[in-house]
Amino acid sequence: MAGLEQRTPEQLAEREARYFEDLMWHVGTFAIINAFLWFLDLWVGQDGAQWAYWVTVAWGIGLAFHVLAYLIDGRSISHRRVDRLLHGGRHHHRMT
Protein backbone atom coordinates (compact mmCIF):
# COMPACT_ATOMS: atom_id res chain seq x y z
CA MET A 1 0.00 0.00 0.00
CA ALA A 2 2.81 2.42 0.82
CA GLY A 3 4.25 1.86 -2.65
CA LEU A 4 1.04 3.00 -4.36
CA GLU A 5 0.88 6.19 -2.32
CA GLN A 6 4.36 7.23 -3.48
CA ARG A 7 3.73 6.67 -7.20
CA THR A 8 2.93 9.49 -9.59
CA PRO A 9 -0.16 9.37 -11.80
CA GLU A 10 2.15 8.64 -14.76
CA GLN A 11 3.67 5.66 -12.95
CA LEU A 12 0.21 4.35 -12.07
CA ALA A 13 -0.91 4.74 -15.70
CA GLU A 14 2.21 2.89 -16.91
CA ARG A 15 1.48 0.11 -14.42
CA GLU A 16 -2.12 -0.16 -15.65
CA ALA A 17 -1.00 -0.22 -19.30
CA ARG A 18 1.59 -2.91 -18.55
CA TYR A 19 -1.00 -5.01 -16.70
CA PHE A 20 -3.42 -4.68 -19.64
CA GLU A 21 -0.66 -5.67 -22.08
CA ASP A 22 0.10 -8.76 -19.98
CA LEU A 23 -3.58 -9.70 -20.08
CA MET A 24 -3.75 -9.28 -23.87
CA TRP A 25 -0.66 -11.49 -24.30
CA HIS A 26 -2.36 -14.12 -22.14
CA VAL A 27 -5.56 -13.96 -24.23
CA GLY A 28 -3.62 -14.13 -27.50
CA THR A 29 -1.48 -17.03 -26.35
CA PHE A 30 -4.57 -18.86 -25.11
CA ALA A 31 -6.35 -18.44 -28.45
CA ILE A 32 -3.40 -19.43 -30.66
CA ILE A 33 -2.17 -22.39 -28.62
CA ASN A 34 -5.66 -23.77 -28.02
CA ALA A 35 -6.59 -23.44 -31.71
CA PHE A 36 -3.49 -25.46 -32.58
CA LEU A 37 -4.26 -28.07 -29.89
CA TRP A 38 -7.85 -28.45 -31.09
CA PHE A 39 -6.69 -28.84 -34.69
CA LEU A 40 -4.12 -31.41 -33.63
CA ASP A 41 -6.60 -33.30 -31.46
CA LEU A 42 -9.27 -33.44 -34.16
CA TRP A 43 -6.83 -34.27 -36.96
CA VAL A 44 -4.72 -36.93 -35.21
CA GLY A 45 -7.12 -38.16 -32.53
CA GLN A 46 -9.99 -40.56 -32.75
CA ASP A 47 -13.51 -39.47 -33.67
CA GLY A 48 -14.22 -36.20 -31.91
CA ALA A 49 -12.12 -34.23 -29.46
CA GLN A 50 -10.25 -36.31 -26.91
CA TRP A 51 -7.96 -34.15 -24.78
CA ALA A 52 -7.92 -30.58 -26.13
CA TYR A 53 -11.15 -29.90 -24.27
CA TRP A 54 -9.48 -30.45 -20.90
CA VAL A 55 -6.54 -28.20 -21.75
CA THR A 56 -8.92 -25.46 -22.84
CA VAL A 57 -11.08 -25.77 -19.72
CA ALA A 58 -8.14 -25.74 -17.30
CA TRP A 59 -6.36 -22.88 -19.04
CA GLY A 60 -9.67 -21.04 -19.46
CA ILE A 61 -10.20 -21.09 -15.70
CA GLY A 62 -6.76 -19.57 -15.20
CA LEU A 63 -7.48 -16.96 -17.86
CA ALA A 64 -10.83 -16.14 -16.23
CA PHE A 65 -9.03 -15.44 -12.96
CA HIS A 66 -6.53 -13.23 -14.80
CA VAL A 67 -9.40 -11.25 -16.36
CA LEU A 68 -11.13 -10.99 -12.99
CA ALA A 69 -7.94 -9.73 -11.37
CA TYR A 70 -7.63 -7.11 -14.11
CA LEU A 71 -11.23 -5.97 -13.72
CA ILE A 72 -11.05 -5.80 -9.95
CA ASP A 73 -7.44 -4.62 -9.89
CA GLY A 74 -6.88 -6.43 -6.62
CA ARG A 75 -3.47 -4.90 -6.18
CA SER A 76 -4.97 -1.53 -5.28
CA ILE A 77 -8.16 -2.48 -3.44
CA SER A 78 -6.71 -1.67 -0.02
CA HIS A 79 -5.39 1.68 -1.32
CA ARG A 80 -8.81 2.63 -2.69
CA ARG A 81 -10.48 1.52 0.54
CA VAL A 82 -8.16 3.69 2.65
CA ASP A 83 -8.67 6.63 0.29
CA ARG A 84 -12.46 6.23 0.48
CA LEU A 85 -12.40 6.05 4.27
CA LEU A 86 -10.15 9.09 4.62
CA HIS A 87 -11.74 11.34 2.00
CA GLY A 88 -15.41 10.58 2.09
CA GLY A 89 -17.79 7.74 2.15
CA ARG A 90 -18.57 5.70 5.21
CA HIS A 91 -16.25 6.02 8.16
CA HIS A 92 -15.80 3.16 10.55
CA HIS A 93 -14.28 3.68 13.96
CA ARG A 94 -12.74 0.71 15.67
CA MET A 95 -11.52 0.49 19.18
CA THR A 96 -7.95 -0.80 19.34
Contacts in CASP RR format, 6 or more apart in sequence:
PFRMAT RR
TARGET T0000
AUTHOR 0000-0000-0000
METHOD contacts of the structure
MODEL  1
MAGLEQRTPEQLAEREARYFEDLMWHVGTFAIINAFLWFLDLWVGQDGAQ
WAYWVTVAWGIGLAFHVLAYLIDGRSISHRRVDRLLHGGRHHHRMT
1 78 0 8 1.000
1 79 0 8 1.000
1 82 0 8 1.000
4 12 0 8 1.000
4 76 0 8 1.000
4 79 0 8 1.000
5 79 0 8 1.000
7 15 0 8 1.000
16 73 0 8 1.000
19 70 0 8 1.000
19 73 0 8 1.000
20 70 0 8 1.000
23 66 0 8 1.000
23 67 0 8 1.000
23 70 0 8 1.000
26 63 0 8 1.000
26 66 0 8 1.000
27 63 0 8 1.000
30 59 0 8 1.000
30 60 0 8 1.000
30 63 0 8 1.000
33 59 0 8 1.000
34 52 0 8 1.000
34 55 0 8 1.000
34 56 0 8 1.000
34 59 0 8 1.000
37 52 0 8 1.000
37 55 0 8 1.000
37 56 0 8 1.000
38 49 0 8 1.000
38 52 0 8 1.000
38 56 0 8 1.000
40 52 0 8 1.000
41 48 0 8 1.000
41 49 0 8 1.000
41 50 0 8 1.000
41 51 0 8 1.000
41 52 0 8 1.000
42 48 0 8 1.000
42 49 0 8 1.000
42 52 0 8 1.000
84 90 0 8 1.000
85 91 0 8 1.000
85 92 0 8 1.000
END
